């Protein structure tokens, strides 16, 4: 081999290409190394050539020897024109290790058997160290990636697949790593997100550079939607082409919700400020600059620009003394409400109720309510009470002080200026024959500790000196001890009604005494017809009208002679008080049987289409000792009923007028509370919120009661989860529970579907919860909900004041309160009862006595009332 090529030429060539060696298979050793090889390894050519195969093998790392032997084996069969590479560790003469890269090619003998091979020898230690560092860095990166607190993933643009995802990414989306790696990322996006995502990929692939930060709405495994902020870094291949991106994803759902909530609050505040139907005015501490909302501009007539161009305070409050008083109030930070008269741009004076609050930047905000409509409704209500002749009174038994309303003075015919009522003065104004029974009724109710009394009696009107009939109603308010502290009541002038009753009674008595002799009978009957001003009809045994008077013709707007009572029922659409068709046989059978009929309320539509309400009485008339005729007389109550309906409507209107500004003031105070951090402002706002909330509850109760009284209720039924609604109502009372340090326990199924009026059901639950909390100062409230025989049974048990047997009988009565010292209207449980009647349910109450708590249990049909009736026969309950 050594003679087969020119050694000088070979040496010259191979010294330029790095370390070179020649290995002889036959001799089992290196037969040649160049200077570079010697320099790299530290071994001289003589040392290398003198080493046996085993000695030379000891220079290789033990872990690499198997691969080297395999490499040598492959070389023996390697074609002459091919090369074989191998990397391995080699121990240098100084004992250190180096990484080597050998590229080998064989020489063949004449028999074509590989006799030796030549190889190039390169030191790749530095490269290997760098590779090791890179692998270590990559391993550390993968570990960081996997356990990073932020969601990180790698995505391939062309494959549209996740290449890597970390644990945080999996937790954020709820998917496992394998699920995400096998998923199309587009499946996590909505249609808008898919379009935006594709646009960004297309931009990257085309060489454009989209924004590194972007937000997407992403769907999680459990169906939720979250907002993810993505920060992407582009990944390129060796030729600089975009391949994908590393992305850090941050869940910003809460931040986005907070931002949206803040923006919503800001917009709401601006919207409320612009459109709230109360006056809002902002001013600086020196009362020089003003900002008015639209309602304030509309009411006062001044725009914000005009208010700042002119002396606004002087224009609105021209009188200097009055203006100074108001200016002092505006700067006082008083949270109380004060009524002031404001002058509009057009010179009109209007009453406005004001309160004010200071914000963080010392800006003051005034909240004003235009009282014109409220005063108008109050005046109408006062006028209605005047027409209905209803007065009010209150007797404070602790202070022995009697207070009357304006109408009460009018009923008794005395002037408020020169008559200060006492209980003794009140008794003196009562008719002498009735004075004793009135005093006895009041004294007896006080002695027995009853809830009140009702009595009809006569009084002497001092102005006219005449006897008047009145209806008195009294309700007592008690201390926690049970002692009566206050008596409240009304007094209504019922003279006209009473006189009508007396006339009818006298008439009926006259009819009973009519002579059986035909001539005398006809004479006396005619005399009665002429003397009576009320509508009157005479019916024969068949119920046909024989005779009538003009008042009856006017009342019916037709002449009823010749009609049967059944004809009149059909013609005039006569109904009973509940709206059911009136049955004339009830009248004829009773009267022909010898009995009188007194004060039956009926309704009809006269021939001119006017709706009327009357009290009907009837009496039998005998001829020849046999009942042959019956006489009907009625008293028209239409006007009285209309006045009562008007009174109720005015109460509803007045409640609505108060509720709207109260709701808005409450909303505005919440916003002001968020804007201001001043402790005094916080306390004042809390006072406003507390009082508006109490007032709003009272008005809501009055509105509910008015709706129930009107009888014009259409139930709106739908299916809903009663458990969900119950939990919502409980959440709403949690602040009150926390404030009173009460514990509420709930035992209910996960779901209970019901078909009913959701609004009425919520009203029932709300009133029951508030009632329990109101009368419980310590302990706990237990709420249970279960399904029993087609009913949802809701039970609310408290550890509060408890109820006596007498109180249990009265507890569902309107305005009744078990403890008068507790705030509230006494309407809640009455509203619950009325709502349950509408829904076909019922309520039961029980208590072991005072101080031992109470339980209220309501039974609500799972289906609406009509469906429940149809299923009654199919139930075993």
C-alpha positions as a printed Julia matrix, in Angstrom:
877×3 Matrix{Float64}:
    0.0    0.0    0.0
    2.86   2.34   0.89
    4.24   1.95  -2.62
    0.99   2.49  -4.38
    0.91   6.29  -4.42
    3.32   9.13  -4.34
    3.89   9.83  -0.63
    5.06  13.36  -1.16
    2.03  14.34  -3.17
   -0.31  12.71  -0.69
    1.36  14.42   2.23
    1.09  17.76   0.53
   -2.62  17.33  -0.07
   -3.71  15.84   3.17
   -1.89  18.32   5.38
   -4.3   20.95   4.04
   -7.54  19.18   4.9
   -7.07  18.75   8.67
   -6.32  15.58  10.56
   -5.9   12.64   8.25
   -5.24   9.04   9.07
   -4.91   5.76   7.2
   -5.96   2.52   8.88
   -4.98  -0.95   7.67
   -7.47  -3.75   8.22
   -4.75  -6.3    7.63
   -2.35  -4.85  10.21
   -5.07  -3.78  12.6
   -3.56  -0.31  13.22
   -3.09   3.16  11.81
   -0.29   3.23   9.36
   -0.35   6.97   8.78
   -1.36  10.21  10.52
   -0.51  13.73   9.42
    0.76  16.68  11.43
   -2.7   18.12  12.0
   -3.89  14.83  13.5
   -0.82  14.88  15.77
   -1.53  18.45  16.77
   -5.18  17.7   17.55
   -4.61  14.54  19.59
   -1.19  15.2   21.12
    0.05  11.8   19.97
    3.11  11.56  17.67
    2.89   9.51  14.47
    5.26   6.97  15.98
    3.0    6.55  19.03
   -0.06   6.06  16.88
    1.66   3.63  14.5
    3.1    1.58  17.37
   -0.27   1.07  19.13
   -1.95  -2.29  18.86
   -5.63  -2.43  18.01
   -6.58  -2.97  21.66
   -4.37  -0.11  22.81
   -5.86   2.19  20.2
   -9.4    1.08  21.16
   -8.74   2.18  24.75
   -8.55   5.77  23.5
  -12.26   5.71  22.64
  -15.04   6.38  25.16
  -16.6    3.16  26.39
  -20.11   4.38  25.49
  -18.99   4.94  21.9
  -17.12   1.63  21.34
  -20.16  -0.36  20.19
  -20.94   2.25  17.56
  -17.28   2.35  16.43
  -17.13  -1.44  16.02
  -20.35  -1.3   14.01
  -18.81   1.51  11.95
  -15.69  -0.59  11.21
  -17.85  -3.51  10.21
  -19.77  -1.37   7.73
  -16.56   0.03   6.26
  -15.39  -3.44   5.2
  -18.32  -3.73   2.83
  -18.48  -0.08   1.81
  -18.08   0.64  -1.92
  -14.83   2.43  -2.81
  -16.5    5.64  -3.94
  -18.64   6.2   -0.81
  -17.99   7.79   2.59
  -19.19   6.85   6.06
  -19.39   9.35   8.95
  -19.18   8.81  12.68
  -18.99  11.03  15.76
  -17.25   9.81  18.89
  -15.23  10.84  21.92
  -11.43  10.44  21.85
   -8.99  10.71  24.75
   -6.09  13.0   23.95
   -2.54  12.55  25.12
   -3.13  14.98  28.02
   -6.03  12.81  29.25
   -8.85  15.16  28.24
  -11.69  14.12  25.99
  -12.47  15.6   22.63
  -15.37  15.07  20.28
  -14.33  13.96  16.82
  -16.01  13.7   13.46
  -14.47  11.12  11.1
  -15.39  10.76   7.44
  -13.98   7.46   6.08
  -13.55   5.85   2.65
  -11.97   2.45   1.86
   -9.14   1.33  -0.41
   -9.64  -1.99  -2.16
   -6.94  -4.5   -3.1
   -6.82  -6.3   -6.4
   -9.18  -8.92  -5.04
  -11.67  -6.15  -4.31
  -11.47  -6.76  -0.62
  -11.24  -3.67   1.61
   -7.69  -3.67   2.83
   -7.57  -0.22   4.47
   -9.46   3.08   4.74
   -8.53   6.72   4.87
  -10.36   9.2    7.03
  -10.5   12.88   7.81
  -10.47  13.84  11.44
  -12.16  17.03  12.8
  -12.37  18.38  16.35
  -16.11  19.05  16.96
  -15.85  19.45  20.73
  -17.04  23.08  20.69
  -19.96  22.19  18.47
  -20.91  19.32  20.73
  -20.74  21.57  23.78
  -22.99  24.03  22.03
  -25.37  21.25  21.09
  -25.39  20.09  24.69
  -26.08  23.59  25.89
  -28.82  23.89  23.29
  -30.41  20.62  24.35
  -30.19  21.65  27.97
  -31.66  25.02  27.14
  -34.39  23.36  25.1
  -35.15  21.0   27.95
  -35.27  23.92  30.37
  -37.47  25.83  27.92
  -39.86  22.89  27.62
  -40.01  22.6   31.39
  -40.67  26.31  31.72
  -43.18  26.11  28.9
  -44.99  23.23  30.54
  -45.19  24.77  34.0
  -45.35  28.47  33.13
  -48.1   30.43  34.95
  -49.21  31.83  31.59
  -50.84  29.83  28.81
  -48.22  29.22  26.07
  -48.53  27.31  22.85
  -46.78  26.84  19.51
  -48.9   26.79  16.38
  -48.14  25.76  12.79
  -49.56  28.09  10.15
  -49.6   25.61   7.28
  -50.9   22.63   9.23
  -53.22  24.8   11.35
  -52.44  22.67  14.35
  -51.04  23.17  17.82
  -47.44  21.93  17.96
  -47.02  22.43  21.7
  -49.32  23.47  24.55
  -48.46  23.89  28.21
  -50.37  22.92  31.36
  -51.73  26.41  31.91
  -53.21  26.41  28.41
  -54.93  23.09  29.17
  -56.29  24.38  32.48
  -57.51  27.6   30.91
  -59.48  25.83  28.18
  -60.4   22.67  30.11
  -58.95  20.3   27.47
  -56.18  17.72  27.92
  -52.88  18.17  26.06
  -53.65  15.33  23.65
  -57.08  16.81  22.9
  -55.57  20.18  22.04
  -52.75  18.72  19.94
  -55.3   16.82  17.87
  -57.67  19.75  17.57
  -58.17  22.36  14.87
  -57.54  25.7   16.65
  -60.31  27.22  14.54
  -62.82  25.06  16.44
  -62.17  27.17  19.54
  -63.29  30.38  17.83
  -66.62  31.85  16.78
  -67.21  32.89  13.16
  -65.8   36.37  13.64
  -62.73  34.98  15.42
  -62.1   32.41  12.66
  -62.14  35.15  10.04
  -59.74  37.34  12.03
  -57.42  34.39  12.77
  -57.21  33.44   9.07
  -56.51  37.06   8.12
  -53.55  37.18  10.52
  -52.12  33.87   9.21
  -52.45  35.1    5.62
  -50.64  38.32   6.52
  -47.75  36.41   8.12
  -47.44  34.0    5.21
  -47.42  36.9    2.74
  -44.6   38.63   4.62
  -46.76  41.34   6.2
  -46.54  41.9    9.93
  -49.85  42.0   11.82
  -50.06  43.4   15.33
  -48.36  41.17  17.88
  -51.21  41.68  20.37
  -54.8   40.69  19.7
  -57.84  39.49  21.68
  -60.12  36.59  20.77
  -63.34  35.18  22.22
  -62.43  31.51  22.9
  -64.78  28.61  23.68
  -63.81  26.33  26.56
  -64.57  22.62  26.86
  -67.49  23.23  29.24
  -69.11  25.69  26.82
  -68.04  28.91  28.52
  -66.64  31.83  26.57
  -63.54  33.62  27.72
  -61.58  36.53  26.32
  -57.9   35.7   25.65
  -55.2   38.28  24.99
  -52.6   36.8   22.6
  -49.0   37.97  22.23
  -47.4   36.18  19.26
  -43.77  35.8   18.16
  -43.14  34.59  14.6
  -41.19  31.35  13.96
  -39.19  31.13  10.68
  -37.36  28.27   9.02
  -33.7   28.34   7.97
  -34.56  30.28   4.84
  -36.55  32.93   6.71
  -39.99  31.67   5.71
  -42.84  31.94   8.29
  -43.64  28.56   9.8
  -45.71  29.35  12.86
  -45.7   31.32  16.07
  -45.05  31.06  19.76
  -48.02  32.59  21.56
  -48.56  33.68  25.15
  -52.29  33.64  25.93
  -53.69  35.5   28.93
  -57.25  35.09  30.17
  -58.5   38.67  30.39
  -62.19  37.79  30.78
  -62.49  39.34  34.23
  -60.56  42.41  33.14
  -62.73  42.74  30.04
  -65.87  42.28  32.11
  -64.62  44.89  34.55
  -63.81  47.25  31.68
  -67.18  46.6   30.09
  -68.85  47.02  33.46
  -66.99  50.28  34.04
  -67.88  51.5   30.57
  -71.45  50.37  31.07
  -71.55  52.21  34.4
  -70.05  55.29  32.78
  -72.55  55.19  29.94
  -75.35  54.44  32.37
  -74.31  57.34  34.57
  -74.18  59.6   31.54
  -77.5   58.27  30.3
  -79.05  58.62  33.73
  -77.64  62.1   34.12
  -78.97  63.07  30.7
  -82.38  61.39  30.85
  -83.27  60.84  34.52
  -86.68  62.41  35.23
  -85.37  64.21  38.31
  -83.37  67.4   38.45
  -79.59  66.93  38.7
  -77.42  70.01  39.1
  -73.64  70.04  39.63
  -71.96  73.12  41.04
  -68.59  74.23  42.39
  -68.06  75.2   46.06
  -68.36  78.93  45.23
  -71.67  78.46  43.36
  -70.25  80.0   40.18
  -70.33  77.15  37.65
  -73.3   74.87  37.07
  -74.08  71.79  34.99
  -77.72  70.84  34.48
  -79.12  67.58  33.18
  -81.81  67.59  30.49
  -84.69  67.26  32.96
  -83.39  70.2   34.99
  -83.09  72.23  31.78
  -86.64  71.29  30.77
  -88.13  72.08  34.18
  -86.22  75.3   34.88
  -86.02  76.48  31.27
  -82.3   77.3   31.52
  -79.62  75.46  29.55
  -76.22  74.77  31.11
  -74.67  77.41  28.84
  -77.27  80.0   29.89
  -76.83  79.08  33.54
  -73.11  79.92  33.32
  -73.58  83.02  31.18
  -75.96  84.64  33.67
  -76.21  84.79  37.44
  -77.98  81.45  37.77
  -78.62  81.62  41.54
  -80.15  85.09  41.23
  -82.37  84.01  38.35
  -83.66  80.88  40.08
  -83.94  82.45  43.55
  -84.58  86.22  43.03
  -85.21  87.08  46.7
  -81.78  87.75  48.3
  -82.72  86.44  51.78
  -84.27  83.29  50.3
  -81.22  82.87  48.04
  -78.83  83.13  51.0
  -80.83  80.49  52.88
  -80.71  78.14  49.89
  -77.02  78.82  49.25
  -76.27  77.84  52.83
  -78.2   74.59  52.34
  -76.39  73.86  49.07
  -73.01  74.14  50.8
  -74.01  72.36  54.01
  -73.65  68.76  52.75
  -77.01  68.03  54.38
  -78.49  64.76  53.15
  -81.96  65.69  54.36
  -84.66  66.65  51.88
  -85.79  70.27  51.77
  -88.54  71.81  49.67
  -87.72  75.09  47.91
  -89.61  77.16  45.36
  -87.54  77.66  42.19
  -88.22  80.37  39.62
  -88.12  79.18  36.01
  -86.78  81.14  33.07
  -90.37  82.1   32.25
  -91.01  83.47  35.74
  -93.1   80.6   37.14
  -92.54  79.35  40.68
  -92.4   75.56  41.06
  -91.92  73.44  44.21
  -88.84  71.2   44.16
  -87.61  68.79  46.85
  -83.78  68.98  47.07
  -80.93  67.08  48.68
  -77.21  67.4   47.91
  -73.98  65.39  48.06
  -70.29  66.28  47.77
  -68.02  64.39  45.34
  -64.26  63.72  45.61
  -63.24  66.8   43.66
  -65.37  69.06  45.9
  -68.02  69.25  43.2
  -71.5   69.26  44.67
  -74.43  67.46  43.12
  -78.02  68.39  43.87
  -80.86  65.91  43.37
  -84.26  67.52  42.96
  -87.78  66.15  42.52
  -90.43  68.28  40.81
  -93.36  68.13  43.24
  -96.04  69.59  40.97
  -97.46  66.27  39.79
  -97.18  64.74  43.26
  -98.97  67.71  44.81
 -101.61  67.55  42.1
 -102.26  63.87  42.85
 -102.22  64.54  46.61
 -104.78  67.3   46.15
 -106.91  65.0   44.02
 -106.69  62.33  46.71
 -107.62  64.87  49.36
 -110.53  66.01  47.19
 -111.64  62.41  46.7
 -111.58  61.83  50.45
 -113.55  65.04  50.86
 -116.17  63.86  48.34
 -116.27  60.41  49.94
 -116.41  62.18  53.33
 -113.62  60.13  54.89
 -111.48  61.62  57.64
 -108.59  60.21  59.63
 -107.49  60.39  63.24
 -104.7   59.19  65.52
 -104.73  58.94  69.32
 -101.37  58.69  71.11
 -102.3   56.99  74.39
  -98.86  57.64  75.9
  -99.09  61.4   75.34
 -102.9   61.57  75.41
 -102.75  63.48  72.11
 -105.5   63.29  69.47
 -104.76  64.34  65.87
 -107.36  64.87  63.14
 -107.1   65.26  59.37
 -108.7   68.19  57.59
 -111.75  66.17  56.51
 -112.42  65.01  60.09
 -112.8   68.65  61.17
 -115.3   69.14  58.33
 -117.34  66.06  59.29
 -117.72  67.36  62.87
 -118.3   70.95  61.66
 -115.46  72.56  63.65
 -112.53  74.76  62.61
 -108.9   73.64  63.14
 -107.92  77.18  64.14
 -110.15  77.37  67.21
 -110.67  73.69  68.1
 -107.86  71.48  69.42
 -109.37  68.0   69.77
 -109.0   65.8   72.82
 -110.62  62.43  73.41
 -113.07  64.05  75.85
 -114.0   66.71  73.25
 -114.55  63.96  70.69
 -117.02  62.18  73.01
 -118.96  65.42  73.51
 -119.52  65.69  69.74
 -121.16  62.24  69.62
 -124.96  62.0   69.79
 -125.93  61.58  73.47
 -127.78  58.31  72.74
 -124.67  56.79  71.07
 -121.95  58.24  73.3
 -122.01  55.33  75.7
 -121.66  52.6   73.05
 -118.74  54.43  71.37
 -116.9   54.85  74.65
 -117.63  51.22  75.58
 -116.33  49.94  72.21
 -113.06  51.87  72.59
 -112.56  51.0   76.27
 -113.39  47.33  75.7
 -110.88  47.03  72.85
 -108.18  48.6   75.05
 -108.98  46.37  78.01
 -109.01  43.19  75.92
 -105.93  44.2   73.93
 -107.79  43.57  70.67
 -106.52  44.72  67.3
 -109.3   47.27  66.83
 -113.01  47.73  66.34
 -115.63  49.06  63.92
 -118.81  50.92  64.87
 -121.62  52.99  63.34
 -122.99  55.89  65.39
 -124.4   59.4   65.2
 -122.66  62.72  65.77
 -123.82  66.32  66.05
 -122.38  68.54  63.32
 -121.47  71.72  65.21
 -121.67  74.04  62.23
 -125.13  72.94  61.05
 -126.45  71.62  64.36
 -127.75  68.48  62.67
 -127.4   64.78  63.35
 -125.08  62.89  61.01
 -124.4   59.15  60.71
 -120.75  58.03  60.66
 -118.81  54.79  60.34
 -115.79  54.59  62.63
 -112.91  52.14  62.21
 -110.0   51.81  64.63
 -106.77  49.81  64.59
 -104.43  49.64  67.58
 -100.63  49.67  67.44
  -98.9   47.76  70.24
  -95.53  47.81  71.93
  -93.42  44.6   72.0
  -94.89  44.0   75.46
  -98.35  43.83  73.9
  -99.56  47.06  75.46
 -101.51  49.34  73.12
  -99.64  52.6   72.53
 -101.43  54.15  69.58
 -104.9   54.07  68.05
 -105.33  54.99  64.38
 -108.6   55.19  62.55
 -110.93  56.67  59.99
 -114.35  58.25  60.26
 -116.69  58.31  57.26
 -119.89  60.3   56.9
 -122.51  57.72  55.85
 -125.57  59.9   56.44
 -126.92  59.62  52.9
 -126.53  55.87  52.86
 -128.01  55.48  56.33
 -131.0   57.65  55.52
 -131.61  55.57  52.4
 -131.44  52.4   54.48
 -133.9   53.82  56.99
 -136.26  54.85  54.21
 -136.07  51.39  52.66
 -136.67  49.73  56.0
 -139.67  51.97  56.62
 -140.96  51.18  53.15
 -140.58  47.45  53.64
 -142.34  47.7   56.96
 -145.14  49.69  55.3
 -145.47  47.03  52.62
 -145.76  44.34  55.27
 -148.62  46.28  56.88
 -150.55  46.93  53.64
 -154.24  45.99  54.19
 -155.54  42.84  52.58
 -158.7   44.65  51.49
 -158.42  45.42  47.8
 -159.56  49.03  47.95
 -157.41  49.9   50.95
 -154.54  47.92  49.44
 -154.6   49.88  46.2
 -154.84  53.19  48.04
 -151.97  52.43  50.43
 -149.76  51.02  47.66
 -150.25  54.15  45.55
 -149.46  56.3   48.56
 -146.22  54.41  49.07
 -145.26  54.77  45.39
 -145.77  58.53  45.57
 -143.76  58.95  48.77
 -140.72  56.89  47.77
 -137.86  58.57  45.88
 -135.86  55.35  45.41
 -136.48  53.07  42.38
 -139.41  50.73  43.09
 -141.11  47.84  41.21
 -144.03  45.49  41.98
 -143.84  41.91  40.65
 -146.63  39.32  40.43
 -146.23  35.69  41.46
 -144.72  34.89  38.05
 -142.03  37.51  38.5
 -143.56  39.92  35.94
 -143.4   43.67  36.62
 -146.91  45.07  37.22
 -146.11  48.55  38.45
 -143.11  50.84  38.79
 -142.24  54.43  39.66
 -140.38  57.13  37.73
 -137.18  56.6   39.74
 -137.04  52.98  38.54
 -137.62  54.02  34.91
 -134.79  56.6   35.23
 -132.49  54.09  36.9
 -133.03  51.39  34.26
 -133.39  53.84  31.32
 -136.47  51.86  30.28
 -140.0   51.14  31.51
 -139.86  47.64  33.01
 -143.64  47.08  33.12
 -144.45  43.84  31.32
 -140.91  42.46  31.68
 -140.28  39.41  33.8
 -137.4   39.56  36.23
 -135.59  37.0   34.04
 -136.13  39.28  30.99
 -134.56  42.16  32.89
 -131.58  40.03  33.96
 -130.87  39.19  30.32
 -131.71  42.65  28.93
 -129.66  44.59  31.49
 -126.9   41.96  32.0
 -127.53  41.86  35.73
 -124.76  40.15  37.73
 -123.95  39.6   41.37
 -121.05  41.31  43.13
 -118.58  38.71  41.8
 -119.68  39.2   38.17
 -121.72  35.99  37.92
 -125.13  36.15  36.23
 -127.83  37.05  38.73
 -130.41  34.31  39.38
 -133.9   35.88  39.78
 -135.35  32.73  41.35
 -133.31  33.47  44.47
 -135.44  36.6   44.89
 -138.85  35.23  43.92
 -138.53  31.98  45.88
 -137.43  33.74  49.04
 -139.99  36.56  48.86
 -142.9   34.32  47.86
 -141.93  32.18  50.8
 -142.67  35.09  53.08
 -139.12  36.34  53.73
 -137.68  39.78  53.06
 -134.44  40.33  51.15
 -132.17  43.17  52.26
 -129.17  44.92  50.71
 -128.03  42.47  48.03
 -125.35  44.14  45.89
 -125.94  43.68  42.15
 -124.52  45.25  38.99
 -126.18  45.96  35.66
 -125.88  47.99  32.46
 -128.9   50.23  31.86
 -130.6   50.58  28.48
 -128.35  53.56  27.66
 -125.23  51.45  28.31
 -124.33  53.01  31.67
 -122.84  50.6   34.22
 -124.43  50.78  37.68
 -124.08  49.21  41.12
 -127.09  49.05  43.48
 -128.2   47.56  46.79
 -131.4   45.56  46.18
 -134.07  44.83  48.8
 -137.38  42.97  48.38
 -140.49  42.28  50.48
 -143.66  40.16  50.06
 -147.15  41.74  49.85
 -150.2   39.75  51.01
 -153.71  40.04  49.6
 -156.48  37.98  51.16
 -153.83  36.47  53.47
 -151.91  35.09  50.5
 -148.63  36.36  49.06
 -149.43  37.43  45.55
 -146.97  40.25  44.96
 -143.41  41.22  45.76
 -141.95  44.71  45.88
 -138.35  45.45  44.83
 -136.52  48.62  45.86
 -132.92  49.53  45.27
 -130.39  52.12  46.3
 -127.93  53.4   43.67
 -124.31  53.05  44.88
 -122.69  53.78  41.51
 -121.3   57.17  42.46
 -119.97  55.89  45.79
 -118.23  52.98  44.05
 -116.82  55.28  41.38
 -115.4   57.57  44.05
 -113.82  54.58  45.8
 -112.31  53.38  42.52
 -111.04  56.89  41.84
 -109.47  56.97  45.3
 -107.71  53.66  44.67
 -106.56  54.81  41.22
 -105.18  58.02  42.7
 -103.28  56.0   45.3
 -101.81  53.88  42.5
 -100.9   56.96  40.46
  -99.4   58.68  43.47
  -97.38  55.55  44.27
  -96.1   55.38  40.68
  -95.19  59.06  40.76
  -93.21  58.51  43.96
  -91.65  55.2   42.91
  -90.08  56.49  39.69
  -87.98  59.29  41.28
  -87.17  57.07  44.26
  -85.75  54.39  41.97
  -83.75  56.96  40.07
  -82.5   58.68  43.22
  -81.4   55.28  44.52
  -79.53  54.58  41.26
  -77.91  58.01  41.31
  -76.85  57.62  44.94
  -75.16  54.28  44.1
  -73.13  55.99  41.38
  -72.26  58.9   43.65
  -71.13  56.44  46.32
  -68.71  54.87  43.81
  -67.41  58.27  42.73
  -66.78  59.68  46.21
  -64.51  58.35  48.9
  -65.43  60.9   51.58
  -66.72  59.27  54.83
  -69.42  61.92  55.29
  -70.6   61.44  51.73
  -70.62  57.68  52.25
  -72.8   57.98  55.37
  -75.15  60.45  53.69
  -75.5   58.25  50.62
  -76.19  55.23  52.82
  -78.92  57.22  54.59
  -80.5   58.12  51.25
  -80.28  54.52  50.05
  -81.78  53.15  53.27
  -84.75  55.51  53.26
  -85.45  55.27  49.54
  -85.31  51.47  49.82
  -87.84  51.46  52.69
  -90.09  53.92  50.85
  -89.8   51.9   47.65
  -90.83  48.72  49.49
  -93.89  50.44  50.93
  -94.9   51.82  47.53
  -94.37  48.42  45.89
  -96.69  46.9   48.5
  -99.31  49.6   47.89
  -99.1   49.04  44.13
  -99.46  45.28  44.55
 -102.42  45.8   46.87
 -104.05  48.26  44.47
 -103.6   45.76  41.64
 -105.22  43.02  43.71
 -108.07  45.31  44.76
 -108.76  46.32  41.18
 -109.49  42.71  40.23
 -107.98  43.39  36.81
 -105.17  40.88  37.01
 -104.09  38.69  34.11
 -101.78  35.9   35.22
  -98.76  35.47  32.94
  -97.73  31.84  33.21
  -94.51  30.28  32.02
  -92.24  27.37  32.95
  -89.3   28.18  35.23
  -87.01  26.61  37.82
  -88.44  27.52  41.23
  -85.17  26.59  42.99
  -83.21  29.08  40.88
  -85.69  31.86  41.67
  -85.62  31.0   45.38
  -81.8   31.19  45.45
  -81.94  34.54  43.64
  -84.33  35.92  46.27
  -82.08  34.6   49.05
  -79.02  36.27  47.47
  -80.87  39.6   47.46
  -81.51  39.47  51.22
  -77.98  38.35  52.16
  -76.81  41.93  52.96
  -79.7   42.26  55.46
  -78.89  38.86  56.97
  -75.24  39.86  57.31
  -76.17  43.17  58.92
  -78.42  41.42  61.48
  -75.9   38.57  61.94
  -78.52  35.98  61.04
  -77.85  32.58  59.5
  -80.07  31.28  56.7
  -80.17  27.55  55.91
  -81.62  26.29  52.64
  -82.76  22.74  51.94
  -84.02  22.3   48.38
  -83.65  19.99  45.38
  -81.29  21.01  42.58
  -84.24  21.77  40.32
  -88.03  22.02  40.57
  -89.89  23.05  37.41
  -93.17  24.9   37.88
  -95.69  26.45  35.49
  -97.11  29.58  37.07
  -96.9   33.39  37.18
  -93.19  33.99  37.87
  -93.7   37.59  39.05
  -96.34  36.57  41.62
  -94.2   33.66  42.84
  -91.18  35.95  43.3
  -93.39  38.42  45.19
  -94.53  35.59  47.51
  -90.96  34.43  48.21
  -89.65  37.97  48.69
  -92.37  38.87  51.22
  -91.94  35.62  53.18
  -88.16  36.09  53.45
  -88.43  39.76  54.43
  -91.12  38.93  57.0
  -88.91  36.29  58.64
  -85.86  38.57  58.71
  -87.85  41.55  59.96
  -89.18  39.72  63.04
  -85.96  37.81  63.86
  -83.19  39.58  65.79
  -81.02  36.56  66.57
  -80.77  32.92  65.65
  -81.45  31.53  62.22
  -83.95  31.15  59.42
  -84.57  27.76  57.83
  -85.99  27.61  54.32
  -87.12  24.33  52.77
  -88.59  23.59  49.37
  -90.04  20.22  48.38
  -92.5   18.66  45.97
  -95.6   17.11  47.56
  -98.6   15.79  45.62
  -98.5   18.22  42.72
  -97.53  21.18  44.9
  -94.29  23.02  45.54
  -94.26  23.42  49.32
  -92.12  26.31  50.55
  -91.56  26.54  54.29
  -89.9   29.48  56.08
  -89.16  28.96  59.79
  -87.62  31.67  61.97
  -86.49  31.98  65.6
  -88.11  35.4   65.96
  -90.83  36.99  68.1
  -93.4   34.23  67.53
  -97.19  34.55  67.51
 -100.03  34.08  70.0
 -103.21  32.2   69.06
 -105.03  35.53  68.63
 -102.27  36.86  66.4
 -102.35  33.72  64.25
 -105.98  34.47  63.45
 -105.15  38.03  62.36
 -101.71  37.56  60.82
 -102.91  37.6   57.19
 -105.1   40.68  57.7
 -104.15  43.8   55.8
 -101.96  46.29  57.75
 -101.61  43.86  60.67
  -98.21  43.74  62.37
  -97.29  41.25  65.09
  -94.92  43.84  66.57
  -95.85  47.5   65.87
  -92.32  48.66  66.74
  -90.93  46.82  63.7
  -90.64  48.85  60.49
  -93.03  47.93  57.72
  -96.5   48.46  56.31
  -98.19  45.24  57.45
  -99.08  44.43  53.85
  -96.59  41.68  52.98
  -98.42  38.59  54.25
 -101.77  39.89  52.97
 -100.24  40.23  49.49
  -98.84  36.68  49.79
 -102.33  35.4   50.68
 -104.05  37.22  47.82
 -101.44  36.06  45.29
 -101.82  32.45  46.42
 -105.6   32.69  45.98
 -105.05  33.8   42.39
 -102.63  30.91  41.77
 -104.84  28.27  43.4
 -102.52  27.81  46.39
 -102.76  28.43  50.11
 -100.7   29.51  53.13
 -100.56  28.17  56.67
  -98.93  29.67  59.76
  -98.02  28.11  63.07
  -96.15  29.18  66.19
  -95.6   27.8   69.68
  -96.15  31.24  71.16
  -94.44  34.56  71.81
  -90.67  34.39  71.6
  -90.69  30.91  70.08
  -90.49  31.69  66.39
  -92.92  31.05  63.57
  -93.32  28.87  60.5
  -95.07  29.95  57.32
  -95.78  27.23  54.8
  -97.13  27.95  51.31
  -98.53  25.43  48.84
  -98.01  26.44  45.2
  -99.51  24.33  42.38
  -96.79  23.01  40.07
  -99.13  23.72  37.15
 -101.46  26.64  36.57
 -104.8   26.62  38.34
 -106.92  25.34  35.42
 -104.59  22.41  34.68
 -104.56  21.54  38.37
 -108.38  21.34  38.48
 -108.39  18.94  35.52
 -105.94  16.59  37.25
 -107.69  16.48  40.64
 -109.5   13.2   39.96
 -106.27  11.47  38.87
 -104.27  12.01  42.05
 -103.99   9.83  45.11
 -102.86  12.73  47.31
